[in-house]
Amino acid sequence: MAQVLEFKLPDLGEGLTEAEIVRWMVEVGDVVAVDQPVVEVETAKAMVEVPCPYGGVVTARFGEEGAELPVGAPLLTVAVGEGADGHRPAGDPGSGGGAVRAPRAEETGGREQTSEGSGNVLVGYGTSQAPARRRRVRPERRASGAASGAGAARAAVSGVASGAGEAGAAPSGRANGRVRAAEPVDGPVPVISPLVRRLARQNGLDLRELTGSGPDGLILRADVEYALRAAAAQGGRTAAPEAGPRPAGPVREHASATAAGTAPSTVPPGGIRIPLKGVRGAVADKLSRSRREIPDATCWVDADATELMRARTAMNAAGGPKISLLALLARICTAALARFPELNSTVDTQAREVVQFDHVHLGFAAQTDRGLVVPVVRDAHARDAEGLTAEFARLTEAARAGRLTPGELTGGTFTLNNYGVFGVDGSTPIVNHPEAAMLGVGRIVPKPWVHEGELAVRQVVQLSLTFDHRVCDGGTAGGFLRYVADCVEQPAVLLRTL
């Protein structure tokens, strides 16, 4: 007898709590192998292909492309075991009377399919068995109009237990694909989101009394919020709202306020609302946290970068790989951090300690179509200018293509922000929490400058340092910035540390 297993969105690591579905790689009715990628999701840090730990027939998908799911929400259900990879029953509305072919041995790498032994380990599932590359096998005859969602899970292999999953069983009392309001339902409630359940539980709302507006009567967060507002309007009595059209605007507009138990937004209607999610949401959260927790201060200085630009030109004229200006600035940063290690640190608020690092993992701000990201160059202090140039190029290309891994976006100890590429002279950077400092570099432009006692046109750049005032005082921050400026003005200063 086949068994339906539910595969939930796994914890992708690094504290991520949600992901957006970018592209489904399988459809309902497809035969999948263990560790076969089934969906591509975008988190606040990167785009990730998620492998399925089970082998069998996909019986349901949860969420359309573009939908955002929390960690722990169901992604899909897979029928495994006897009968799952051989055929579907004739009465299955999703089968179309055709057989679903099991993958042959050569298509699965010569390994027998099983629901155990997942080798692609994401946080929360998988084993130590080495992963095998398997090609997705489609059924010989695809059911026309096979629906993804809660209804498709019920069109599984015959003999499957009805309690396989909350979203996979059909609650009674359903009419025309919707749950009838104000009428308790036997069996599982059609809810897949743990956030929706928590919101209802915190407000004493019985989900069995709600009308689901999602596919096949699926209860969405908007349904719970609509019911709570209706109950408040009736004097605090929590009951199912009467059937009828729902104002879509206010539901989304006041969603976060209702969930948090605060007053609805007082922002006037009109205009365009852009959700703070994905990369933009992660950036907003990090910058807000930095402003809340870090008592930062900023100091800046103008520097004559003429000699640095000449040195770079001489390096590139000597042959070999071209050296980028960012790599030279990074090399200056690592030398300055070796002299002023207080700025290569973080604050442990619980222990009330400043933790100084013995390595420099250098982050650098990169603007992409997805938003601002900060890739991290590991052990930047141990790389020369040529090695730094190559690593900056690799990470920048990966960032623009959306291929950065969470590990390449975390763990930085200091950040270099070259905002001069945007044509601006100066800025007051916000510290990249939980780091202690960030160096900002403006554009390098010809300006009048007093050089060797005479007025001349020189290549001038503004350098700004924002630092956590808990890790050091202004003397240390000023000394660091002055050393950086000296190296920019006289690159030979770096010879002392080479």
C-alpha positions as CSV (number, residue, x, y, z in Angstrom):
1,M,0.0,0.0,0.0
2,A,1.3,3.4,-0.9
3,Q,1.9,6.0,1.7
4,V,1.7,9.8,1.1
5,L,4.6,11.7,2.7
6,E,4.5,15.4,3.1
7,F,7.7,17.4,2.4
8,K,7.8,20.7,4.2
9,L,9.9,23.7,3.3
10,P,13.1,23.0,5.2
11,D,15.2,25.3,7.4
12,L,17.6,26.8,4.8
13,G,19.9,27.9,7.5
14,E,21.3,31.3,8.7
15,G,18.1,32.2,10.5
16,L,15.9,32.4,7.4
17,T,12.2,32.0,8.2
18,E,10.5,32.2,4.8
19,A,11.2,31.8,1.1
20,E,9.5,32.7,-2.2
21,I,8.7,30.1,-4.8
22,V,10.5,31.1,-8.0
23,R,10.0,28.1,-10.2
24,W,8.5,24.6,-9.8
25,M,10.7,21.9,-11.3
26,V,8.1,19.1,-11.0
27,E,4.4,18.9,-11.6
28,V,1.6,16.8,-10.1
29,G,1.9,13.3,-11.4
30,D,5.7,13.4,-12.0
31,V,7.9,10.6,-10.7
32,V,10.7,12.0,-8.6
33,A,13.8,10.4,-7.2
34,V,15.4,10.8,-3.8
35,D,17.3,14.1,-3.6
36,Q,15.9,15.4,-7.0
37,P,15.5,19.2,-7.0
38,V,11.8,19.9,-7.1
39,V,11.5,23.7,-6.6
40,E,13.7,26.7,-6.8
41,V,13.1,29.2,-4.0
42,E,14.4,32.7,-3.3
43,T,15.3,33.6,0.3
44,A,16.5,36.9,1.6
45,K,20.0,35.8,0.9
46,A,20.1,33.6,-2.3
47,M,18.2,31.5,-4.7
48,V,18.3,27.8,-3.8
49,E,17.2,24.6,-5.5
50,V,15.5,22.5,-2.8
51,P,15.8,18.7,-3.2
52,C,13.1,16.3,-2.1
53,P,14.1,13.6,0.4
54,Y,11.5,11.1,-0.9
55,G,11.2,9.1,-4.0
56,G,7.8,8.5,-5.6
57,V,4.9,10.2,-7.3
58,V,4.1,13.9,-6.7
59,T,0.5,14.1,-5.6
60,A,0.2,17.7,-4.7
61,R,2.1,21.0,-4.8
62,F,1.4,23.8,-2.3
63,G,1.9,27.4,-3.5
64,E,2.1,29.0,-6.9
65,E,5.2,30.6,-8.3
66,G,5.6,34.0,-6.6
67,A,4.0,32.8,-3.4
68,E,5.9,33.2,-0.1
69,L,5.9,30.3,2.3
70,P,7.2,30.1,5.9
71,V,9.7,27.5,7.0
72,G,7.8,24.4,8.0
73,A,4.9,24.9,5.5
74,P,4.2,22.0,3.2
75,L,5.8,22.2,-0.2
76,L,4.5,19.0,-1.8
77,T,3.3,15.5,-1.1
78,V,4.8,12.4,-2.5
79,A,3.2,8.9,-2.7
80,V,5.8,6.3,-2.0
81,G,5.8,2.6,-1.6
82,E,4.0,-0.2,-3.4
83,G,1.5,1.1,-6.0
84,A,3.0,4.6,-6.0
85,D,5.5,4.1,-8.8
86,G,3.6,1.6,-10.9
87,H,0.1,2.9,-11.7
88,R,-2.7,5.0,-10.5
89,P,-6.2,3.7,-9.9
90,A,-8.7,4.2,-12.7
91,G,-11.0,6.2,-10.5
92,D,-8.3,8.8,-9.8
93,P,-9.4,12.1,-11.5
94,G,-5.8,13.1,-11.9
95,S,-4.7,10.0,-13.7
96,G,-6.6,10.3,-16.9
97,G,-6.7,6.5,-17.1
98,G,-3.1,6.4,-18.0
99,A,-0.2,4.7,-16.3
100,V,2.6,6.5,-14.5
101,R,5.9,5.0,-15.4
102,A,8.5,4.3,-12.7
103,P,12.0,5.5,-13.4
104,R,14.2,2.8,-14.9
105,A,17.5,1.8,-13.3
106,E,19.6,3.8,-15.8
107,E,17.5,6.9,-15.0
108,T,18.1,6.7,-11.3
109,G,21.8,6.0,-11.4
110,G,21.3,2.2,-10.9
111,R,19.9,2.8,-7.4
112,E,16.6,1.5,-6.1
113,Q,14.2,4.3,-5.2
114,T,13.4,4.6,-1.5
115,S,12.0,7.1,0.8
116,E,15.1,6.9,3.0
117,G,18.7,7.8,2.5
118,S,18.5,11.4,1.3
119,G,22.0,12.6,0.7
120,N,21.4,16.3,-0.1
121,V,21.4,17.6,3.4
122,L,19.5,20.8,4.2
123,V,18.9,21.8,7.8
124,G,16.3,19.5,9.2
125,Y,16.4,16.5,7.0
126,G,18.8,14.3,5.0
127,T,21.4,11.6,5.8
128,S,25.0,11.1,5.2
129,Q,24.6,9.0,2.1
130,A,26.3,10.5,-1.0
131,P,23.8,12.2,-3.3
132,A,23.2,10.8,-6.8
133,R,22.3,12.9,-9.7
134,R,18.9,11.8,-11.1
135,R,16.9,12.9,-14.0
136,R,13.3,13.9,-13.6
137,V,11.0,11.4,-15.2
138,R,7.6,12.5,-16.4
139,P,4.6,10.2,-16.7
140,E,3.8,8.8,-20.2
141,R,0.4,10.4,-20.1
142,R,-0.1,13.6,-18.2
143,A,-3.5,14.3,-16.7
144,S,-5.0,17.4,-18.2
145,G,-5.8,20.1,-15.8
146,A,-4.1,18.4,-12.8
147,A,-4.4,20.9,-10.0
148,S,-1.7,21.8,-7.6
149,G,-2.8,22.6,-4.0
150,A,-4.9,21.0,-1.3
151,G,-7.3,19.3,-3.7
152,A,-4.6,17.5,-5.6
153,A,-3.3,15.8,-2.5
154,R,-6.6,13.9,-2.3
155,A,-6.1,12.5,-5.8
156,A,-3.3,10.3,-4.6
157,V,-2.7,6.6,-5.0
158,S,-5.5,4.3,-3.9
159,G,-5.3,2.9,-0.4
160,V,-3.5,5.9,1.0
161,A,-4.5,6.7,4.6
162,S,-6.8,9.7,4.9
163,G,-4.7,11.2,7.7
164,A,-1.5,11.7,5.7
165,G,-1.6,15.4,6.1
166,E,-3.9,18.3,7.1
167,A,-3.9,19.7,3.6
168,G,-4.3,16.3,2.0
169,A,-7.6,15.3,3.4
170,A,-11.0,16.6,2.3
171,P,-13.1,18.0,5.2
172,S,-16.7,17.2,5.1
173,G,-19.3,19.9,4.9
174,R,-17.8,21.4,1.7
175,A,-20.0,22.8,-1.0
176,N,-18.7,24.0,-4.4
177,G,-15.1,23.8,-3.3
178,R,-15.6,26.0,-0.2
179,V,-16.1,25.3,3.5
180,R,-19.5,26.4,4.6
181,A,-19.4,29.1,7.2
182,A,-20.6,28.8,10.8
183,E,-20.8,25.0,10.5
184,P,-18.3,22.8,12.3
185,V,-16.4,20.4,10.1
186,D,-15.2,16.9,10.9
187,G,-11.7,16.0,10.0
188,P,-8.6,18.1,9.5
189,V,-9.0,21.9,8.9
190,P,-7.8,23.0,5.5
191,V,-4.9,25.2,6.7
192,I,-1.3,24.7,5.7
193,S,0.3,27.7,7.2
194,P,1.5,27.5,10.9
195,L,1.3,31.3,11.0
196,V,-2.4,31.2,10.2
197,R,-3.0,28.6,13.0
198,R,-1.0,30.6,15.5
199,L,-2.9,33.8,14.6
200,A,-6.2,32.1,15.1
201,R,-5.2,30.4,18.3
202,Q,-3.9,33.7,19.8
203,N,-7.2,35.3,19.1
204,G,-9.4,32.4,20.2
205,L,-10.8,31.9,16.7
206,D,-12.2,28.5,15.7
207,L,-10.9,27.8,12.2
208,R,-13.6,25.2,11.6
209,E,-16.1,28.1,11.4
210,L,-14.4,30.0,8.6
211,T,-14.9,30.0,4.9
212,G,-11.6,29.5,3.1
213,S,-11.0,31.7,0.1
214,G,-8.0,29.7,-1.2
215,P,-8.0,26.8,-3.6
216,D,-10.5,24.1,-2.5
217,G,-11.5,26.1,0.5
218,L,-8.0,26.5,1.9
219,I,-8.0,29.0,4.8
220,L,-5.6,31.8,4.2
221,R,-4.2,34.5,6.6
222,A,-6.5,37.0,5.0
223,D,-9.5,34.9,6.0
224,V,-8.5,34.9,9.6
225,E,-7.8,38.6,9.6
226,Y,-11.2,39.3,8.0
227,A,-12.9,37.2,10.6
228,L,-11.2,39.0,13.4
229,R,-12.2,42.4,12.1
230,A,-15.7,41.2,11.7
231,A,-15.8,39.9,15.3
232,A,-14.4,43.3,16.5
233,A,-17.1,45.1,14.7
234,Q,-19.7,42.9,16.4
235,G,-18.5,43.8,19.8
236,G,-15.8,41.3,20.3
237,R,-17.8,38.1,19.5
238,T,-15.6,35.8,17.4
239,A,-17.7,34.1,14.8
240,A,-17.6,33.3,11.1
241,P,-18.4,36.3,9.0
242,E,-21.3,36.3,6.7
243,A,-20.7,35.2,3.1
244,G,-20.1,38.0,0.6
245,P,-17.4,40.0,-1.1
246,R,-14.4,40.8,1.0
247,P,-12.5,44.1,0.7
248,A,-9.2,42.9,-0.6
249,G,-7.4,46.2,0.0
250,P,-7.9,46.6,3.8
251,V,-7.1,42.9,4.4
252,R,-3.6,43.3,3.0
253,E,-3.2,46.8,4.3
254,H,-3.8,45.9,7.9
255,A,-2.3,42.4,7.9
256,S,0.8,43.1,9.9
257,A,-1.0,45.3,12.4
258,T,-3.7,42.7,13.1
259,A,-1.1,39.9,13.5
260,A,0.9,42.0,15.9
261,G,-2.1,43.0,17.9
262,T,-1.7,46.7,17.2
263,A,-3.9,49.3,15.7
264,P,-4.5,49.2,12.0
265,S,-2.4,51.4,9.8
266,T,-3.4,55.1,9.5
267,V,-1.7,55.5,6.2
268,P,-4.1,57.2,3.8
269,P,-5.3,55.1,0.8
270,G,-3.9,55.5,-2.6
271,G,-0.4,55.1,-4.1
272,I,1.6,52.0,-4.7
273,R,2.3,49.6,-1.9
274,I,5.5,47.5,-2.3
275,P,5.9,44.6,0.2
276,L,9.1,44.6,2.2
277,K,10.0,41.0,1.6
278,G,12.9,39.0,0.1
279,V,16.2,40.9,-0.2
280,R,14.5,44.3,0.4
281,G,12.9,43.0,3.5
282,A,16.1,41.5,4.8
283,V,18.0,44.7,4.2
284,A,15.3,46.7,5.9
285,D,15.4,44.5,9.0
286,K,19.2,44.5,9.2
287,L,19.5,48.3,8.8
288,S,16.7,48.9,11.4
289,R,18.4,46.6,13.8
290,S,21.8,48.3,13.3
291,R,20.2,51.7,14.0
292,R,18.5,50.4,17.1
293,E,21.4,48.5,18.7
294,I,24.6,50.2,17.6
295,P,25.6,53.6,18.9
296,D,27.5,54.5,15.7
297,A,29.6,57.5,14.9
298,T,31.1,58.7,11.6
299,C,34.3,60.4,10.7
300,W,35.6,61.3,7.2
301,V,38.6,62.7,5.4
302,D,39.5,63.8,1.9
303,A,42.6,62.0,0.4
304,D,44.7,62.6,-2.7
305,A,44.4,59.3,-4.6
306,T,46.6,60.4,-7.5
307,E,49.5,58.1,-6.5
308,L,47.2,55.1,-5.9
309,M,45.8,55.5,-9.4
310,R,49.3,55.7,-10.9
311,A,50.4,52.6,-8.9
312,R,47.4,50.7,-10.3
313,T,48.2,51.8,-13.8
314,A,51.8,50.6,-13.4
315,M,50.6,47.2,-12.0
316,N,48.3,46.6,-15.0
317,A,50.9,47.7,-17.5
318,A,53.4,45.1,-16.1
319,G,51.3,42.2,-17.5
320,G,49.3,39.5,-15.9
321,P,45.7,39.7,-14.6
322,K,44.3,43.2,-14.2
323,I,44.2,44.6,-10.6
324,S,40.9,46.3,-9.6
325,L,40.8,49.5,-7.6
326,L,38.5,47.7,-5.1
327,A,41.2,45.1,-4.5
328,L,43.8,47.7,-3.7
329,L,41.3,49.4,-1.3
330,A,40.6,46.0,0.3
331,R,44.4,45.4,0.7
332,I,44.7,48.8,2.4
333,C,41.7,47.9,4.7
334,T,43.2,44.6,5.8
335,A,46.6,46.3,6.6
336,A,44.7,49.0,8.6
337,L,42.7,46.4,10.5
338,A,46.0,44.6,11.5
339,R,47.1,47.9,13.1
340,F,43.7,48.7,14.6
341,P,42.1,45.3,15.5
342,E,39.4,47.0,17.6
343,L,37.5,47.7,14.4
344,N,37.6,44.1,13.3
345,S,35.2,42.9,16.0
346,T,31.7,42.5,17.3
347,V,29.9,43.1,20.5
348,D,28.5,40.2,22.5
349,T,25.6,41.9,24.3
350,Q,24.7,39.0,26.5
351,A,28.2,38.5,27.8
352,R,28.9,42.3,27.6
353,E,32.2,41.6,25.8
354,V,33.9,42.9,22.7
355,V,35.0,40.0,20.5
356,Q,38.0,40.8,18.3
357,F,38.6,38.4,15.4
358,D,42.0,37.1,14.3
359,H,40.9,36.9,10.7
360,V,39.3,39.4,8.3
361,H,36.3,38.2,6.4
362,L,35.7,41.3,4.2
363,G,32.2,42.1,3.0
364,F,31.6,44.5,0.1
365,A,28.4,46.1,-1.0
366,A,27.1,45.0,-4.4
367,Q,24.1,46.3,-6.1
368,T,22.0,43.8,-8.1
369,D,18.7,43.6,-9.8
370,R,17.4,41.8,-6.6
371,G,18.6,44.6,-4.4
372,L,21.7,45.4,-2.3
373,V,23.7,42.3,-1.1
374,V,27.0,42.1,0.8
375,P,29.1,39.1,-0.4
376,V,32.0,38.1,1.9
377,V,35.6,37.5,0.9
378,R,36.9,34.9,3.3
379,D,40.3,35.4,4.8
380,A,40.9,38.6,2.9
381,H,43.9,39.3,5.0
382,A,45.7,36.3,3.5
383,R,45.1,37.3,-0.2
384,D,47.2,39.5,-2.4
385,A,45.8,42.1,-4.8
386,E,45.5,39.6,-7.6
387,G,43.7,37.1,-5.5
388,L,41.3,39.7,-4.1
389,T,40.5,40.9,-7.7
390,A,39.6,37.4,-8.7
391,E,37.4,36.8,-5.7
392,F,35.6,40.1,-6.0
393,A,34.9,39.3,-9.7
394,R,33.6,35.8,-8.8
395,L,31.3,36.9,-6.0
396,T,30.0,39.9,-8.0
397,E,29.0,37.7,-10.9
398,A,27.3,35.2,-8.6
399,A,25.5,38.0,-6.9
400,R,24.1,39.4,-10.2
401,A,23.0,35.9,-11.2
402,G,21.4,35.2,-7.9
403,R,23.7,32.2,-7.2
404,L,25.2,33.3,-3.9
405,T,24.9,30.8,-1.2
406,P,23.9,31.8,2.4
407,G,27.5,31.0,3.5
408,E,28.8,33.6,1.0
409,L,26.6,36.3,2.4
410,T,27.2,35.8,6.1
411,G,30.1,35.8,8.5
412,G,31.7,39.1,7.6
413,T,33.8,41.0,10.1
414,F,34.3,44.3,8.3
415,T,32.6,45.9,5.2
416,L,34.0,48.0,2.4
417,N,31.4,50.1,0.6
418,N,32.4,51.7,-2.7
419,Y,29.5,54.0,-3.3
420,G,31.6,56.1,-5.6
421,V,30.4,53.9,-8.5
422,F,27.0,55.7,-8.2
423,G,28.7,59.0,-8.8
424,V,28.5,60.4,-5.3
425,D,31.3,61.9,-3.2
426,G,30.3,61.0,0.3
427,S,27.9,59.2,2.6
428,T,27.4,58.2,6.2
429,P,27.3,54.3,6.0
430,I,25.2,52.3,8.3
431,V,27.2,49.6,10.1
432,N,26.4,46.1,8.8
433,H,25.2,44.5,12.0
434,P,26.7,42.6,13.8
435,E,30.0,44.1,12.6
436,A,31.6,47.0,14.2
437,A,32.6,49.3,11.3
438,M,32.3,50.0,7.7
439,L,34.6,52.0,5.4
440,G,32.9,54.1,2.7
441,V,34.7,55.3,-0.5
442,G,33.3,58.0,-2.7
443,R,34.1,58.7,-6.3
444,I,37.6,59.7,-7.3
445,V,37.4,63.0,-9.3
446,P,39.9,65.8,-10.3
447,K,39.8,68.6,-7.8
448,P,42.1,71.6,-6.9
449,W,44.5,70.4,-4.2
450,V,47.6,71.8,-2.5
451,H,50.4,69.5,-3.5
452,E,54.0,70.1,-2.3
453,G,53.1,73.7,-1.5
454,E,51.5,74.5,-4.8
455,L,47.9,74.4,-6.0
456,A,47.4,71.6,-8.5
457,V,44.6,69.4,-10.0
458,R,44.7,66.0,-8.2
459,Q,42.5,62.9,-8.1
460,V,40.7,63.3,-4.8
461,V,38.5,60.9,-2.9
462,Q,36.4,61.2,0.3
463,L,36.8,58.3,2.8
464,S,34.2,57.9,5.6
465,L,34.3,55.5,8.5
466,T,31.2,54.6,10.5
467,F,32.0,52.6,13.7
468,D,30.4,51.2,16.8
469,H,31.4,53.5,19.6
470,R,31.3,50.7,22.0
471,V,34.3,49.0,20.6
472,C,36.6,52.0,20.5
473,D,36.8,55.7,20.9
474,G,37.4,58.4,18.3
475,G,41.2,58.2,18.7
476,T,41.2,54.6,17.4
477,A,38.7,55.3,14.6
478,G,40.6,58.4,13.6
479,G,43.9,56.5,13.6
480,F,42.4,53.8,11.3
481,L,41.0,56.3,8.9
482,R,44.2,58.4,8.8
483,Y,46.3,55.2,8.0
484,V,43.9,54.3,5.2
485,A,44.2,57.9,3.8
486,D,48.0,57.8,4.1
487,C,48.1,54.5,2.1
488,V,45.8,56.0,-0.6
489,E,48.1,59.0,-0.9
490,Q,51.3,57.1,-0.6
491,P,50.9,53.4,-1.6
492,A,54.5,52.8,-0.6
493,V,53.3,53.0,3.1
494,L,51.9,49.5,2.5
495,L,55.4,48.1,1.9
496,R,55.9,48.1,5.7
497,T,53.3,45.4,6.1
498,L,54.1,43.3,3.0
